[in-house]
Every structure is written in structure tokens, then in C-alpha cells.
Amino acid sequence: MHSIKKIICLNLLTILTMSGVIIGFIVGITLINVRGESFTSREISYVYFIGDIFLRILKALILPLIISSLISAIGSLDLQLSAKIGGRAIIYYIITTIIAVILGIILVQTIKPGKINFNDHINSNNDSEAISNKKRNITTTDTLLDLIKNMFPPNLIQACTKQYQTVLKPPKNFTTDLLKWKVTGEFVDGMNILGLVVASITFGIALSSVKTEAQTLINVFNEMSKIMMKITCWVIWLSPVGVIFLICSKVIELESLDDLFGKLGLFFITVAGGILFHGFVILPLIFFVLTRKNPYKFIANMSQAMATAFGTASSSATLPVTINCLEDKNNIDSRVARFVLPIGATINMDGTALYEAVAALFIAQIRDVDLTFGSIIAVSITATAASIGAAGIPQAGLVTMVMVLDTIGLPAEDISLVIAVDWLLDRIRTVVNVLGDSFGAGIVSFLSQNELNNNEIKSNRNINENSNNKNQSRTMLIENENDSTIVSEYL
């Protein structure tokens, strides 16, 4: 009876969250039509306020959840099994990202959305200002090196709030060649999730290597992980309301719906169609081939996570909800889910990779830049690398796309050609990013099932042996004390 009530509650929550997405759109469009003029920045901030509170609460869960989940999951496994699970997950992430990029390139080269009647006046002042705020003088090499540097933060406390980025300063004899600029660096605001993931994995491996001596510490992280999931369950019930205000605030921010579906309609359809085809056809097919399980039942059980991903546009913020859905609805082993998902939320960005490849080639088509086969290959490689380096935050793809445009010699300002639809595409690709992470956890859990069962039996045996050893030691101590008492009484 209790389980039936739980199932009803979980399905009710999913329906409410999905309804929140729809209500957010309807209310936003209604407000635009009733108002008849643009909303001010202050008015938008009032609508966004409740959604912002919900997003802040979710982000506050990321740090303790990632650390406790990774350490407890890896600490509970032996080193060989951890290496196998991590290796399988990374191979899956790399393969699916490459497939996404190839699919995007095929679509944009076939449909050619940039070759139709396109009006250059799509560049608006607001777009230019937005890009100027995001633009940073940086090379592709520097971006990739920053990614590696952030894997090894010099200060773990600082990594909770800051991440490193290279800063190029022009020389006295100014030149546009960035390779001749002075290389410096700075720490900017933003959680260094990648560094914290690497540190947590390292700590978990160390715990696993001395498991018998550190079982108490492993239990501490296990209990901490359970507590964080309990808090997550509470927060999830706020998602229907939070999603309504997040979506509504973005809709009323639009100056005109024509900006969304008019000038960039074919580009939007190409990207959205490609992302959705990858997420709901290719990924399910891979899942079915490897597990022989119904992928669409799996997707249905992830509805809550997908709705939250659409509302927040952040795979990192959605992480607590994703873990909850995988464990409670899809019955994925918690050791796999809590090990694989934090890594996936950091490096696996299928939707972002496809979007950046399509957007770069779309802009090249608009500018009548003829690309060679080598240039297209370079775009695919750079888009893959850029997606890995993209933070799991809203509109992170706009920042890393500068790197992709630089590969084919296009200026960063050209991102303004697609910024009008980026906010909606960002939500769609976040849904697929989260879905890709979830399928990865499901596949890895299935492939590792026998090894996980053997590891659990082995762990239980070790715990029992340790318990027996402690009992024997306690018995011997009591016997020694009794013997000492008898001797003292005899004397």
C-alpha cells in the first residue's frame, strides 16, 4: 500500500511539473498580448524572482550532493570495478557526443538553413551588447588548457566558488594576433565542478583502497548522501511552481515572438529537430541494443528530471532530480547513478555539441563562407571539445561557441545571429544532455550488474569478518580480564 501511494505521488509530481512548463508558456504569451508593449527589466525580475529562488536552492544542493555521492559510491566499490564503471561511462559519453556532432553537421549541410532569404538586420543592439558582455579574447588552445587546469584546483575551498581562466593582455605594440599577447590568468566566480569531481573521485579511490580500515568514514559519506537525497525530495516538490516562473519570465523577455520563430525558423527547426532526434531516437536505440530494455519506459520515468532541465536550463542544477528519478523510478544501482551522473553532468553535453556545430556552419552559410571538408572536420572536433568544456549552466554554449567560430575564422560577434532563439534551444539541449547522462547510467549499470553483485557480496563478507574479528578481540579481552581477576584474588 505504501509503495502504491509513493508511485501515485511521484507520477502526480511529474504531471504537475510538466503542467508548469505549459502554464509558464501560456501565461507568458498571454501577458505579452495583454500588455501590448515590452516589459521593463524590473518587471521581468519580479516575475523571475520565485523561479530564481527555486534555482538557487537546487544549485545549493550541487556541492554537497556531488562530493558525498561520488565518495560514497567509489568508496563502496573496489578499485578495479570503479575503473571499469568510469571507463564504460567515459567511452559512452565520447561516442554519443561524436554521433551528435556528426548528425548536426549532416543536417545543416543538407537543409542549409543559412542559404534561404535571410535578413542581416537580425543583429540588434541588445544582441550586440549581450555578445560584448560574453566575448573574451582567448584562443582554442587556451580554452582546452583551462579545462585541464581546472581539473586540478590548487585550493579545494576556493574551487567551491571560483574557477580558473586564462586572460590575454595586449602587448605595448598592439597586434590582433592573440598568440603574441601576454598570457596571464585569474580566478572568476563560478563553482569549479570539474575540479571537485576529480578531487572527490581521488578521495573515493583512496577510501576504497583502505576500505577495511576506513569503513566508518565510508559510512559517514553514505549517510550524508542519503540525507542530501532526502533534502532533494523535499525540494523537488517546489519544481512545478519554480518552473512556471522560470519559463514565464523568459517568454515575456522576448520583444516579439517573430524573433523566435520568424527570421530563424528554419535554423530553429534544424537544431531542435536534430537534438530531439538524437535524444529520442538515437540514444534510445543505443540503450535498447545494449540492454534489450524498453527505452521509452525509461524516458517516461525521467519525465520529472526532463521537465526540471527544461525549466532551469542547467544540467548541474537538475542533477539532484536526475539522481532521484534514476534510483526511485528506473531502479538504477545507487553506486552507479551517484558515480556516473556527476561526471556526465560535467563533461557529457550531446545537445550542446550538436547545437554548436550546427550554429557555426549556419553562420558560415549566412556569411557565404565556403568551408572545405577539412574545415568541417575541424568544426566537429572543436565542437566536441567545446561541449566538454561547457559549464552545466544556462547559455554556457554561447561562451564556448566563440571557440568554434574561431576555428573557421568567423568573429565572435556573429553569435548575435542566433542569440534570439538560444534561450529556448538551450532548454531543449539541456533536456537531451540530462537524458544522455541518464541513459549512460542505465547502460553502465546493466553492463556492470554481475560485478556489482559480486562486489556487494565481497563487501558484506569483509564487514562480517571485521565484525567477527572485533567480537573475538572483545571476547579475548574479557577472558584476559577474568583471568587477571582470578589471579589477583588467588594472590
C-alpha positions as CSV (number, residue, x, y, z in Angstrom):
1,M,0.0,0.0,0.0
2,H,2.8,2.3,0.9
3,S,4.6,1.7,-2.4
4,I,1.3,2.4,-4.4
5,K,1.0,5.7,-2.7
6,K,4.6,6.5,-3.4
7,I,4.1,5.7,-7.1
8,I,1.0,7.9,-7.3
9,C,2.8,10.8,-5.6
10,L,5.8,10.5,-8.0
11,N,3.5,10.5,-11.1
12,L,1.5,13.4,-9.7
13,L,4.7,15.4,-9.2
14,T,5.8,14.7,-12.8
15,I,2.4,15.8,-14.2
16,L,2.5,19.0,-12.1
17,T,6.0,19.8,-13.3
18,M,5.1,19.2,-17.0
19,S,2.0,21.3,-16.5
20,G,4.2,24.0,-15.0
21,V,6.2,24.2,-18.3
22,I,3.0,24.6,-20.3
23,I,1.4,27.1,-17.9
24,G,4.6,29.1,-18.0
25,F,4.4,29.5,-21.8
26,I,0.7,30.2,-21.8
27,V,0.9,32.9,-19.1
28,G,3.9,34.5,-20.7
29,I,2.3,34.7,-24.1
30,T,-0.9,36.0,-22.6
31,L,0.9,38.7,-20.7
32,I,2.7,39.8,-23.9
33,N,-0.6,40.0,-25.8
34,V,-2.4,41.8,-23.0
35,R,0.4,44.2,-22.3
36,G,1.0,45.1,-25.9
37,E,4.4,46.5,-25.2
38,S,7.7,45.3,-23.9
39,F,8.2,44.6,-20.2
40,T,10.8,46.5,-18.3
41,S,13.8,44.8,-16.8
42,R,12.4,45.4,-13.3
43,E,9.1,43.8,-14.1
44,I,10.8,40.8,-15.6
45,S,12.9,40.4,-12.5
46,Y,9.8,40.4,-10.3
47,V,8.3,37.5,-12.4
48,Y,11.7,35.7,-12.3
49,F,12.0,36.1,-8.5
50,I,10.3,32.9,-7.4
51,G,11.9,30.9,-10.2
52,D,15.3,32.3,-9.2
53,I,14.8,31.2,-5.5
54,F,14.0,27.6,-6.7
55,L,17.1,27.7,-9.0
56,R,19.3,28.9,-6.1
57,I,18.1,26.1,-3.8
58,L,18.8,23.5,-6.5
59,K,22.3,24.9,-7.1
60,A,22.9,24.9,-3.3
61,L,22.5,21.1,-3.4
62,I,25.1,20.5,-6.1
63,L,28.2,20.8,-4.0
64,P,27.3,18.5,-1.0
65,L,25.5,16.1,-3.3
66,I,28.4,15.7,-5.8
67,I,31.0,15.2,-3.0
68,S,29.0,12.8,-0.9
69,S,27.6,10.8,-3.8
70,L,30.9,10.3,-5.6
71,I,32.9,9.5,-2.5
72,S,30.3,7.1,-1.1
73,A,29.8,5.4,-4.5
74,I,33.5,4.9,-5.3
75,G,34.4,4.1,-1.7
76,S,31.9,1.3,-1.7
77,L,33.4,-0.3,-4.8
78,D,36.8,-1.9,-5.3
79,L,39.3,-0.1,-7.4
80,Q,39.1,-2.5,-10.4
81,L,35.3,-2.1,-10.6
82,S,35.5,1.7,-10.2
83,A,37.9,1.8,-13.1
84,K,35.6,-0.3,-15.3
85,I,32.5,1.7,-14.5
86,G,34.3,5.0,-15.1
87,G,35.8,3.7,-18.3
88,R,32.5,2.5,-19.6
89,A,30.8,5.8,-18.8
90,I,33.5,7.9,-20.5
91,I,33.5,5.7,-23.6
92,Y,29.7,6.1,-23.8
93,Y,29.9,9.8,-23.4
94,I,32.6,10.3,-26.1
95,I,30.8,8.1,-28.6
96,T,27.4,9.7,-28.2
97,T,28.9,13.2,-28.4
98,I,30.7,12.4,-31.6
99,I,27.4,10.9,-33.0
100,A,25.6,14.1,-32.0
101,V,28.1,16.3,-33.8
102,I,28.1,14.2,-37.0
103,L,24.2,14.3,-37.0
104,G,24.2,18.0,-36.7
105,I,26.7,18.5,-39.5
106,I,24.7,16.2,-41.8
107,L,21.5,18.1,-41.1
108,V,22.9,21.6,-41.5
109,Q,24.8,20.7,-44.7
110,T,21.6,19.0,-46.1
111,I,19.0,21.6,-45.1
112,K,21.3,24.7,-45.4
113,P,19.1,27.0,-43.3
114,G,21.6,29.9,-43.8
115,K,21.1,29.9,-47.6
116,I,17.5,31.0,-47.6
117,N,16.4,34.6,-47.7
118,F,18.0,35.8,-44.5
119,N,17.9,39.4,-43.3
120,D,21.1,40.7,-41.9
121,H,19.2,43.2,-39.7
122,I,18.6,40.4,-37.3
123,N,21.6,41.9,-35.4
124,S,20.1,44.2,-32.8
125,N,21.7,46.5,-30.3
126,N,20.6,44.2,-27.5
127,D,22.2,41.3,-29.2
128,S,25.5,43.1,-29.7
129,E,25.6,44.2,-26.1
130,A,24.9,40.6,-24.9
131,I,27.7,39.3,-27.0
132,S,30.2,42.0,-26.0
133,N,29.5,41.0,-22.4
134,K,30.2,37.4,-23.1
135,K,33.2,37.9,-25.5
136,R,36.6,37.1,-24.2
137,N,39.9,37.3,-26.1
138,I,41.0,33.7,-25.9
139,T,42.4,31.0,-28.2
140,T,41.1,27.5,-28.6
141,T,44.3,26.1,-27.1
142,D,43.9,28.3,-24.0
143,T,40.3,27.1,-23.5
144,L,41.4,23.5,-23.6
145,L,44.3,24.1,-21.3
146,D,42.0,25.9,-18.9
147,L,39.8,22.8,-18.9
148,I,42.7,20.6,-17.8
149,K,43.9,23.2,-15.2
150,N,40.5,23.3,-13.6
151,M,40.7,19.5,-13.1
152,F,43.5,20.2,-10.6
153,P,42.5,23.1,-8.4
154,P,45.2,24.4,-6.1
155,N,42.7,25.1,-3.4
156,L,39.6,22.9,-2.9
157,I,37.9,25.5,-0.8
158,Q,38.4,28.1,-3.5
159,A,37.1,25.6,-6.1
160,C,33.7,25.7,-4.4
161,T,33.2,29.3,-5.6
162,K,35.9,30.0,-8.2
163,Q,37.3,28.6,-11.4
164,Y,40.5,29.5,-13.3
165,Q,40.5,31.1,-16.7
166,T,43.3,32.4,-18.9
167,V,43.4,36.1,-19.6
168,L,45.3,37.5,-22.6
169,K,46.6,41.1,-22.4
170,P,47.7,43.0,-25.5
171,P,51.4,43.9,-25.8
172,K,52.7,47.5,-25.9
173,N,53.0,47.2,-29.7
174,F,49.3,46.3,-30.3
175,T,48.6,43.4,-32.6
176,T,45.4,41.5,-33.4
177,D,47.4,38.2,-33.3
178,L,46.3,36.7,-29.9
179,L,49.2,34.3,-30.0
180,K,51.5,37.3,-29.3
181,W,49.5,38.6,-26.4
182,K,50.8,38.2,-22.8
183,V,49.3,35.1,-21.1
184,T,48.0,35.7,-17.6
185,G,45.2,34.2,-15.5
186,E,42.6,34.9,-12.9
187,F,40.0,33.1,-10.8
188,V,36.4,34.1,-11.7
189,D,33.1,33.5,-10.0
190,G,31.6,30.1,-10.7
191,M,31.9,26.7,-9.0
192,N,34.7,24.5,-10.4
193,I,32.6,21.4,-10.6
194,L,35.2,19.5,-12.8
195,G,37.9,20.1,-10.2
196,L,35.6,19.0,-7.3
197,V,34.6,15.9,-9.3
198,V,38.3,14.9,-9.8
199,A,39.1,15.6,-6.1
200,S,36.1,13.5,-4.9
201,I,36.9,10.6,-7.2
202,T,40.5,10.7,-6.0
203,F,39.4,10.7,-2.3
204,G,36.9,7.9,-3.0
205,I,39.6,5.8,-4.6
206,A,41.8,6.3,-1.6
207,L,39.0,5.2,0.7
208,S,38.3,2.2,-1.4
209,S,42.0,1.2,-1.2
210,V,41.9,1.1,2.6
211,K,38.2,0.1,2.9
212,T,38.6,-2.2,5.9
213,E,40.4,0.5,7.9
214,A,38.1,3.3,6.9
215,Q,34.7,1.7,6.9
216,T,33.5,4.3,9.5
217,L,34.4,7.2,7.2
218,I,32.7,5.5,4.2
219,N,29.6,5.1,6.3
220,V,29.7,8.8,7.1
221,F,29.6,9.7,3.4
222,N,26.9,7.1,2.7
223,E,24.7,8.7,5.4
224,M,25.5,12.2,4.2
225,S,24.5,11.1,0.6
226,K,21.2,9.7,2.0
227,I,20.5,13.0,3.8
228,M,21.2,15.1,0.7
229,M,18.8,12.9,-1.3
230,K,16.1,13.4,1.4
231,I,16.5,17.1,1.1
232,T,16.4,16.8,-2.7
233,C,13.0,15.0,-2.3
234,W,11.7,18.0,-0.4
235,V,13.0,20.5,-2.9
236,I,11.6,18.6,-5.9
237,W,8.0,19.4,-4.7
238,L,8.8,23.1,-5.4
239,S,9.7,22.4,-9.0
240,P,6.1,22.9,-10.5
241,V,5.9,26.4,-9.1
242,G,9.6,27.3,-9.8
243,V,9.3,26.1,-13.5
244,I,6.2,28.2,-14.1
245,F,8.0,31.4,-13.2
246,L,11.3,30.5,-14.9
247,I,9.6,29.8,-18.2
248,C,7.2,32.8,-17.9
249,S,10.0,35.3,-17.2
250,K,11.9,34.1,-20.4
251,V,8.8,34.3,-22.6
252,I,7.9,37.9,-21.5
253,E,11.5,38.9,-22.0
254,L,11.0,38.4,-25.8
255,E,10.4,41.6,-27.6
256,S,8.4,39.8,-30.3
257,L,7.5,36.2,-31.0
258,D,8.6,36.8,-34.6
259,D,12.2,36.9,-33.3
260,L,11.8,33.3,-32.1
261,F,10.0,31.6,-35.0
262,G,10.2,34.1,-37.9
263,K,13.7,35.0,-39.1
264,L,15.4,32.0,-37.5
265,G,12.6,29.5,-38.1
266,L,14.5,27.0,-40.3
267,F,17.6,27.2,-38.1
268,F,15.5,26.6,-35.0
269,I,13.8,23.6,-36.7
270,T,17.1,22.2,-37.8
271,V,18.8,22.4,-34.4
272,A,15.7,21.4,-32.3
273,G,14.9,18.5,-34.7
274,G,18.5,17.3,-34.6
275,I,18.7,17.4,-30.8
276,L,15.3,15.7,-30.3
277,F,16.1,13.0,-32.9
278,H,19.4,12.3,-31.1
279,G,17.7,12.3,-27.7
280,F,14.6,10.3,-28.5
281,V,15.7,8.1,-31.4
282,I,19.5,7.5,-31.4
283,L,20.1,7.3,-27.7
284,P,17.1,5.0,-27.1
285,L,18.3,2.8,-29.9
286,I,21.8,2.5,-28.3
287,F,20.1,1.8,-25.0
288,F,17.9,-0.9,-26.5
289,V,20.7,-2.6,-28.4
290,L,22.9,-2.8,-25.3
291,T,20.3,-3.7,-22.6
292,R,17.3,-5.1,-24.5
293,K,15.1,-3.0,-22.3
294,N,12.3,-0.6,-23.3
295,P,14.0,2.8,-23.7
296,Y,10.7,4.8,-23.8
297,K,9.6,3.4,-20.5
298,F,13.0,4.6,-19.2
299,I,12.4,8.0,-20.7
300,A,8.9,8.2,-19.2
301,N,10.4,7.6,-15.7
302,M,12.8,10.5,-16.3
303,S,10.0,13.0,-17.1
304,Q,10.4,14.8,-13.8
305,A,14.1,15.4,-14.5
306,M,13.5,16.4,-18.1
307,A,10.8,19.0,-17.1
308,T,13.2,20.4,-14.4
309,A,16.0,20.5,-17.0
310,F,13.8,22.4,-19.4
311,G,12.8,24.9,-16.7
312,T,16.3,25.5,-15.3
313,A,18.3,25.1,-18.5
314,S,21.1,23.7,-16.3
315,S,22.2,20.0,-16.2
316,S,24.1,20.7,-13.0
317,A,21.1,22.2,-11.2
318,T,19.0,19.3,-12.4
319,L,21.5,16.7,-11.1
320,P,19.7,16.1,-7.7
321,V,16.4,15.5,-9.5
322,T,18.1,13.2,-12.1
323,I,19.7,11.0,-9.4
324,N,16.3,10.8,-7.6
325,C,14.5,9.7,-10.8
326,L,17.1,7.1,-11.8
327,E,17.2,5.5,-8.3
328,D,13.5,5.6,-7.4
329,K,11.8,5.1,-10.8
330,N,14.3,3.3,-13.0
331,N,15.8,1.3,-10.2
332,I,19.4,2.1,-11.2
333,D,22.0,1.0,-8.7
334,S,22.8,4.0,-6.5
335,R,26.5,3.3,-6.6
336,V,26.4,3.7,-10.4
337,A,24.0,6.6,-10.5
338,R,25.9,8.6,-8.0
339,F,29.3,7.8,-9.6
340,V,28.3,8.3,-13.3
341,L,25.9,11.2,-13.2
342,P,28.1,13.9,-11.6
343,I,30.7,13.1,-14.3
344,G,28.1,13.2,-17.0
345,A,26.7,16.5,-15.9
346,T,30.2,17.9,-16.1
347,I,31.5,16.5,-19.4
348,N,28.6,14.9,-21.4
349,M,26.9,17.6,-23.5
350,D,25.4,15.9,-26.6
351,G,22.9,18.6,-27.2
352,T,25.4,21.4,-26.8
353,A,27.9,19.7,-29.2
354,L,25.2,19.3,-31.9
355,Y,24.0,22.9,-31.4
356,E,27.5,24.5,-31.6
357,A,28.3,22.5,-34.8
358,V,25.1,23.5,-36.5
359,A,25.3,27.1,-35.4
360,A,28.8,27.6,-36.6
361,L,28.0,26.1,-40.1
362,F,24.8,28.1,-40.2
363,I,26.6,31.4,-39.6
364,A,29.2,30.4,-42.2
365,Q,26.3,29.9,-44.7
366,I,24.9,33.3,-43.9
367,R,28.3,34.9,-44.5
368,D,28.8,32.9,-47.7
369,V,31.9,31.3,-46.3
370,D,32.7,28.2,-48.3
371,L,34.1,25.5,-46.0
372,T,36.4,22.7,-47.1
373,F,36.0,19.2,-45.8
374,G,39.0,19.8,-43.5
375,S,37.2,22.9,-42.1
376,I,34.1,20.9,-41.3
377,I,36.2,18.2,-39.6
378,A,37.9,21.0,-37.6
379,V,34.4,22.3,-36.6
380,S,33.3,18.8,-35.5
381,I,36.4,18.3,-33.3
382,T,36.3,21.8,-31.8
383,A,32.5,21.5,-31.1
384,T,33.1,18.2,-29.3
385,A,35.9,19.7,-27.2
386,A,33.9,22.9,-26.5
387,S,30.9,20.9,-25.3
388,I,33.1,19.1,-22.8
389,G,34.4,22.5,-21.6
390,A,30.9,24.0,-21.4
391,A,29.7,24.5,-17.8
392,G,26.4,23.0,-16.9
393,I,24.7,26.4,-16.6
394,P,22.2,28.4,-18.7
395,Q,23.6,29.6,-22.0
396,A,27.1,28.3,-21.4
397,G,27.1,27.2,-25.1
398,L,27.2,30.8,-26.2
399,V,30.5,31.3,-24.5
400,T,32.2,28.2,-25.8
401,M,30.9,28.7,-29.3
402,V,33.4,31.6,-29.7
403,M,36.0,28.8,-29.8
404,V,34.1,27.0,-32.6
405,L,33.7,30.2,-34.7
406,D,37.4,30.9,-34.3
407,T,38.1,27.6,-36.0
408,I,36.6,28.7,-39.3
409,G,37.7,32.4,-39.0
410,L,34.4,34.0,-38.0
411,P,34.2,36.8,-35.5
412,A,32.7,36.3,-32.0
413,E,30.1,39.0,-32.7
414,D,28.4,36.6,-35.2
415,I,26.9,34.7,-32.3
416,S,24.3,37.5,-32.2
417,L,22.8,36.0,-35.3
418,V,21.4,33.1,-33.2
419,I,21.0,34.6,-29.8
420,A,17.3,35.3,-30.3
421,V,16.5,31.6,-30.2
422,D,19.3,30.5,-28.0
423,W,17.3,30.6,-24.7
424,L,14.8,28.1,-26.0
425,L,17.3,25.9,-27.7
426,D,19.3,26.0,-24.5
427,R,16.5,24.4,-22.7
428,I,15.9,21.7,-25.4
429,R,19.6,20.7,-25.5
430,T,19.7,20.6,-21.6
431,V,16.9,18.1,-21.7
432,V,18.8,15.9,-24.1
433,N,22.1,16.4,-22.1
434,V,20.3,15.1,-19.0
435,L,18.6,12.3,-20.9
436,G,22.0,11.3,-22.3
437,D,23.5,11.2,-18.8
438,S,20.6,9.1,-17.6
439,F,20.9,6.6,-20.4
440,G,24.6,6.3,-19.8
441,A,24.0,5.5,-16.1
442,G,21.4,2.9,-17.2
443,I,23.7,1.2,-19.7
444,V,26.7,1.2,-17.3
445,S,24.5,-0.2,-14.5
446,F,23.3,-3.0,-16.8
447,L,26.8,-3.9,-18.1
448,S,28.2,-3.9,-14.6
449,Q,25.4,-5.7,-12.8
450,N,27.2,-9.0,-12.2
451,E,30.4,-7.2,-11.0
452,L,28.3,-5.0,-8.7
453,N,26.6,-8.0,-7.2
454,N,29.9,-9.8,-6.6
455,N,31.3,-6.6,-5.1
456,E,28.4,-6.3,-2.7
457,I,28.8,-9.9,-1.6
458,K,32.5,-9.3,-1.1
459,S,31.9,-6.2,0.9
460,N,29.3,-7.9,3.2
461,R,31.8,-10.7,3.7
462,N,34.5,-8.3,4.7
463,I,32.2,-6.4,7.1
464,N,31.1,-9.7,8.7
465,E,34.7,-10.8,9.0
466,N,35.7,-7.5,10.6
467,S,32.7,-7.7,13.0
468,N,33.7,-11.3,13.9
469,N,37.3,-10.2,14.5
470,K,36.1,-7.4,16.7
471,N,33.9,-9.8,18.7
472,Q,36.7,-12.3,19.0
473,S,39.0,-9.5,20.3
474,R,36.4,-8.3,22.7
475,T,35.9,-11.9,24.0
476,M,39.7,-12.4,24.4
477,L,39.9,-9.1,26.3
478,I,37.1,-10.2,28.6
479,E,38.7,-13.5,29.2
480,N,42.1,-11.9,29.9
481,E,40.4,-9.5,32.4
482,N,38.7,-12.5,34.1
483,D,42.0,-14.4,34.3
484,S,43.6,-11.3,35.8
485,T,40.8,-11.1,38.3
486,I,41.2,-14.7,39.3
487,V,44.9,-14.4,39.7
488,S,44.6,-11.3,41.8
489,E,42.0,-13.0,44.0
490,Y,44.3,-16.0,44.4
491,L,47.2,-13.9,45.4
